[in-house]
Amino acid sequence: MNSYCIQDFLDELKLKPFESLHQFWRELDNKYPPQKVKELERAYAKLEENDEASFYEAIFADFDLALTFSRLRIDLYKATTDWLCAVLGETMPKHILDAGCGNGILTCYLAKVFPKARVTGIDISEAGIEQARKLAEQLSLTNITFEVGDIKDYSFVKADTNDDTIKFDLILTVAALEVTSPFLIKQLHRLNRHLDDNGIMLNFEKISNPQIQKFFVQALDESNLQPDLEKSGWLKYENADGDEINLPAFASYKKADKKPVSSEILQSFLLTESNLLSELDLSFKQEALCELLFNQLNPKELIRAYKADFHDGSGTYNFEQWQSGPFALLYEHTDQGYRNLRIKPLYLACDFSSIFDQWLEQTANYADLEQIK
């Protein structure tokens, strides 16, 4: 990934965030006649009523107007692209799809960041695609294509063939899927059909309801997609009203097996939003609290345990990995009264497995190890 970042992109487009929603409307008052502003106010009200089609029909009617409204989402763009870059690391995707691309802001950014990739954006709005094409032309992008299409029906057909086999190694959706509709699974099936076997799908759908969050993960599973909750995360940004938003974003792969995400692991991921499962580390001078909390976490299941008898006769050391509902526990205790308790969300239990392996390797040099489980 090159060093070009979202701020570079926004600077190139001369897009700056509004300090407030009031400043946004004041700028529209200065740019457009009163009747036009009233139409935009009605369209904005439609958005708050979840009538997105009417809203986008109004703002995509004009190129500059669409960019002005995009300035309300700058913090969202930054949160999304920061997460995307963290997930991809040094991976350089060759074929990228932005499904539900709107006026192409994020799509064009991806084309800038990955100049050797072929980038495609689709959206159901003809007006949105028209503005996206104008944006790509303004930025002199030659590695990008925009098409009008509905996610649940669209097929990517290779030129001069009837073969629906175009594959993407990165598929992105941002507030584009019908998350409360029966069409959600159809949309995810269609996207999965065009995901490369080694590709990754990234979905940020602004789902605040915990039940719908669970439904979305179940829909991924039914669409033969496996969420990777370690690469998934919670995106924090400010909305147009200045409110702090914290919502889940999911990274998924084609399912390698039929094992769904367990309810405990999913619960552990969803609870991290409220910091109920933030990492806890109790050790030195907290031995009594460690033991009390460990004994109160019930029921719990022992996953792995070893006892070390030190060669110098200084005593024994027990190292144990447990699960208690959506919690992963790492508990250490000695016959000299030392206690250490670490707690993580269950979906991050592999971190404890790595720590356990390192402890075994190091301790084997100066203690006799006995496997308890």
C-alpha positions in Angstrom: 0.0 0.0 0.0 1.4 3.4 -0.9 1.7 6.4 1.4 -1.2 8.2 -0.1 -3.8 8.6 2.7 -7.4 9.7 2.9 -6.4 13.2 4.1 -4.2 13.6 0.9 -7.3 12.6 -1.1 -9.6 15.0 0.7 -7.0 17.8 0.2 -6.8 17.0 -3.5 -10.6 17.4 -3.7 -10.5 20.4 -1.5 -13.0 18.8 0.8 -13.0 20.0 4.4 -15.4 18.9 7.2 -18.1 21.2 8.4 -17.7 22.5 12.0 -21.4 21.9 12.5 -24.6 21.1 10.7 -25.5 24.8 11.0 -22.4 25.7 9.0 -23.4 23.2 6.3 -26.9 24.7 5.9 -25.5 28.3 5.9 -23.1 27.3 3.1 -26.1 25.9 1.1 -28.0 29.2 1.7 -25.1 31.1 0.2 -24.7 28.8 -2.8 -28.3 28.1 -3.9 -31.6 29.9 -4.2 -34.1 29.5 -1.3 -36.4 27.2 -3.2 -33.5 24.8 -3.9 -32.4 24.8 -0.2 -36.0 24.0 0.9 -36.0 21.1 -1.5 -32.7 19.9 0.0 -34.1 20.3 3.6 -37.0 18.1 2.6 -34.6 15.5 1.1 -32.5 15.6 4.3 -35.7 15.0 6.3 -36.4 12.0 4.1 -33.0 10.6 5.0 -33.8 10.8 8.7 -37.0 8.9 7.9 -34.9 6.2 6.2 -36.1 7.2 2.7 -32.6 7.1 1.2 -33.7 6.9 -2.4 -35.4 10.3 -2.3 -32.4 11.8 -0.5 -29.8 10.6 -3.0 -32.0 11.5 -5.9 -31.9 15.1 -4.7 -28.2 15.4 -3.9 -26.9 13.4 -6.9 -28.6 15.9 -9.2 -25.5 18.1 -9.2 -21.8 17.3 -9.0 -20.8 20.1 -6.6 -23.9 19.5 -4.4 -23.0 15.8 -4.1 -19.5 16.7 -3.0 -20.8 19.2 -0.5 -23.0 16.6 1.1 -19.9 14.3 1.1 -18.2 16.7 3.5 -20.8 15.7 6.1 -19.3 12.1 6.0 -15.6 13.0 6.2 -15.1 11.5 9.7 -16.9 8.3 8.5 -14.6 8.1 5.4 -11.6 8.4 7.7 -12.8 5.7 10.1 -13.6 3.4 7.3 -10.3 3.8 5.4 -8.3 3.5 8.6 -9.9 0.2 9.3 -9.5 -1.0 5.7 -5.8 -0.2 5.7 -5.4 -1.9 9.1 -7.1 -5.1 7.8 -5.2 -5.2 4.5 -1.7 -4.4 5.9 0.7 -4.9 3.1 -1.8 -6.8 0.9 -2.1 -5.3 -2.6 -5.5 -6.3 -4.0 -5.7 -6.5 -7.8 -9.4 -6.4 -8.4 -11.6 -4.2 -6.1 -15.4 -3.8 -6.0 -17.1 -1.0 -4.1 -20.7 -2.2 -4.1 -23.2 0.7 -3.5 -20.6 3.3 -4.3 -22.8 6.4 -4.4 -20.9 9.3 -6.0 -17.7 7.3 -5.9 -15.7 9.1 -3.1 -14.3 5.9 -1.5 -14.1 4.1 -4.9 -11.8 6.8 -6.3 -9.8 6.8 -3.1 -9.2 3.1 -3.5 -8.1 3.6 -7.1 -5.6 6.2 -5.9 -4.2 4.0 -3.1 -4.0 0.9 -5.4 -3.0 2.4 -8.8 -2.2 -1.1 -10.2 -5.6 -2.5 -9.3 -8.7 -2.6 -11.4 -11.4 -0.8 -9.3 -15.1 -1.1 -10.0 -18.0 0.8 -8.4 -21.7 -0.1 -8.8 -24.7 1.7 -7.5 -28.4 1.5 -8.1 -28.6 5.3 -8.7 -27.9 6.4 -12.3 -27.3 10.0 -11.1 -24.8 8.7 -8.5 -22.9 6.8 -11.1 -22.9 9.9 -13.4 -21.3 11.9 -10.6 -18.9 9.1 -9.8 -17.7 9.1 -13.4 -17.2 12.9 -13.4 -15.2 12.5 -10.2 -12.9 9.9 -11.7 -12.4 12.0 -14.8 -11.6 15.1 -12.6 -8.9 13.0 -10.8 -7.6 11.5 -14.1 -8.1 8.0 -12.9 -7.7 5.3 -15.6 -8.0 2.2 -13.5 -11.6 2.6 -12.5 -15.0 1.7 -13.9 -18.5 2.7 -12.7 -21.7 0.8 -13.6 -25.3 1.2 -12.7 -26.5 -2.0 -11.0 -28.5 -3.4 -8.1 -26.3 -5.5 -5.7 -28.7 -8.4 -5.4 -29.0 -8.8 -9.2 -25.9 -7.5 -10.8 -23.5 -9.8 -12.7 -20.0 -9.0 -13.8 -19.5 -10.6 -17.2 -16.2 -10.8 -19.0 -16.0 -9.0 -22.2 -17.0 -11.1 -25.3 -18.3 -13.9 -23.2 -21.4 -14.9 -21.4 -19.4 -16.2 -18.5 -20.3 -14.7 -15.1 -16.9 -15.3 -13.7 -15.3 -12.0 -12.8 -13.8 -12.3 -9.3 -12.6 -9.6 -6.9 -10.1 -10.1 -4.1 -11.5 -7.1 -2.2 -15.2 -6.3 -2.0 -16.3 -3.3 0.1 -19.8 -2.1 1.1 -20.5 1.0 3.2 -24.1 1.6 4.2 -25.1 -0.1 1.0 -26.9 -3.4 2.0 -30.5 -3.9 2.9 -29.7 -5.1 6.4 -33.4 -5.4 7.6 -34.7 -6.9 4.4 -35.1 -10.5 3.2 -33.0 -9.3 0.2 -29.9 -9.1 2.5 -29.0 -12.8 2.0 -29.5 -12.5 -1.7 -27.2 -9.5 -1.8 -24.5 -11.3 0.2 -24.9 -14.4 -2.0 -24.4 -12.3 -5.1 -21.3 -10.6 -3.7 -19.9 -13.9 -2.5 -20.3 -15.3 -6.0 -17.9 -12.6 -7.2 -15.4 -12.9 -4.3 -12.1 -14.6 -5.1 -11.4 -17.8 -3.2 -8.7 -16.0 -1.3 -10.4 -12.6 -1.3 -11.8 -10.6 1.6 -15.2 -8.8 2.0 -15.5 -5.7 4.2 -18.9 -4.6 5.3 -19.7 -1.5 7.3 -23.4 -1.2 7.4 -24.1 1.3 10.3 -26.1 -1.3 12.3 -26.8 0.0 15.8 -29.4 -2.6 16.9 -27.7 -5.6 18.6 -30.4 -8.0 17.3 -29.8 -6.8 13.7 -26.0 -7.1 14.3 -26.6 -10.8 15.2 -28.9 -11.2 12.2 -26.2 -9.7 9.9 -23.6 -12.2 11.1 -26.1 -15.1 10.6 -26.8 -13.8 7.1 -23.0 -13.9 6.3 -23.0 -17.5 7.6 -26.0 -18.4 5.4 -24.2 -16.8 2.4 -21.2 -19.1 2.9 -19.1 -16.3 4.3 -17.0 -16.7 7.5 -16.6 -13.5 9.6 -13.1 -13.0 10.9 -13.8 -11.2 14.2 -10.2 -10.5 14.8 -10.0 -8.3 11.7 -13.5 -7.0 12.2 -13.8 -4.0 14.6 -15.8 -1.1 15.9 -15.6 2.1 13.9 -15.8 5.4 15.8 -16.7 8.6 14.1 -18.8 11.7 14.5 -22.0 12.1 12.5 -23.3 15.3 11.0 -24.8 16.4 14.3 -21.5 16.0 16.1 -22.6 12.8 18.0 -20.0 10.1 18.5 -21.0 6.9 16.7 -19.5 3.5 17.5 -20.7 0.7 15.1 -19.4 -2.8 14.0 -17.6 -3.4 10.8 -17.2 -7.0 9.6 -14.3 -8.7 7.6 -15.3 -12.0 6.0 -13.8 -14.7 3.8 -15.3 -17.5 1.8 -16.1 -20.2 4.4 -13.5 -22.9 4.6 -15.7 -25.1 6.7 -19.4 -25.4 7.8 -18.7 -24.3 11.4 -20.6 -21.1 12.2 -19.4 -18.4 14.6 -20.5 -19.6 18.1 -23.0 -17.5 20.0 -20.4 -17.0 22.8 -17.8 -15.7 20.4 -20.3 -13.4 18.6 -21.5 -12.2 22.0 -18.0 -11.4 23.1 -17.4 -9.3 19.9 -20.7 -7.4 20.2 -20.1 -6.6 23.9 -16.8 -4.9 23.2 -18.7 -1.9 22.0 -19.7 -1.0 25.5 -16.3 -1.9 27.0 -17.9 -4.7 29.0 -15.2 -7.0 27.8 -12.2 -4.6 27.6 -8.9 -6.3 28.4 -8.3 -6.8 32.1 -5.0 -7.6 33.7 -4.8 -8.1 37.4 -1.4 -9.1 38.9 1.0 -7.6 41.4 -0.6 -6.5 44.7 -4.0 -7.6 43.3 -3.7 -11.3 44.2 -6.8 -11.3 46.5 -8.9 -9.6 43.8 -7.6 -12.0 41.2 -8.6 -15.0 43.2 -12.0 -13.5 44.1 -12.9 -12.6 40.5 -11.7 -15.9 39.1 -13.8 -17.9 41.6 -16.9 -15.7 40.8 -16.7 -16.3 37.0 -18.9 -19.4 36.7 -19.6 -21.6 35.0 -16.2 -21.9 33.4 -14.4 -24.6 31.4 -10.7 -25.4 31.6 -9.2 -25.3 28.1 -5.5 -26.0 28.8 -3.4 -26.2 31.9 0.2 -27.0 32.9 2.1 -27.2 36.2 5.8 -26.3 36.5 8.0 -27.6 39.2 11.1 -25.4 39.4 14.5 -27.0 39.4 15.8 -24.7 42.1 13.1 -25.9 44.5 11.4 -22.5 44.7 7.9 -24.0 44.3 5.3 -24.7 41.7 3.7 -22.5 39.1 0.3 -23.2 37.5 -0.6 -21.7 34.1 -4.3 -22.2 33.0 -6.5 -21.1 30.1 -10.2 -21.0 30.7 -13.5 -20.0 29.0 -16.4 -18.5 30.9 -19.3 -17.7 28.5 -18.0 -14.9 26.2 -14.8 -14.4 28.3 -11.4 -15.9 27.7 -9.3 -16.2 30.9 -5.6 -16.7 31.5 -5.0 -17.6 35.2 -1.6 -18.0 36.8 -1.1 -19.1 40.5 1.7 -20.4 42.6 2.0 -22.2 45.9 3.6 -19.0 47.3 0.4 -17.0 46.9 1.1 -15.2 43.6 -2.0 -14.8 41.4 -2.4 -13.2 37.9 -5.7 -13.0 36.0 -6.1 -11.7 32.4 -9.5 -11.5 30.7 -10.2 -10.9 27.0 -13.2 -11.2 24.7 -13.5 -14.8 23.6 -13.0 -13.9 19.9 -9.4 -12.9 20.9 -8.7 -16.1 22.8 -5.9 -16.9 20.3 -3.9 -14.1 21.9 -3.9 -16.1 25.1 -2.9 -19.3 23.2 0.2 -17.5 21.9 1.1 -16.3 25.4 0.6 -19.8 26.7 2.9 -21.3 24.0 5.6 -18.7 24.8 5.4 -19.5 28.5 5.8 -23.3 27.9 8.8 -22.7 25.7 10.5 -20.4 28.2 9.6 -22.4 31.4 10.8 -25.7 29.9 14.4 -24.4 30.4 14.2 -24.2 34.2 11.3 -26.4 35.4 9.7 -29.8 34.9 6.3 -29.4 33.2 3.3 -31.5 33.8 0.3 -31.2 31.5 -2.9 -31.1 33.6 -5.2 -30.8 30.5 
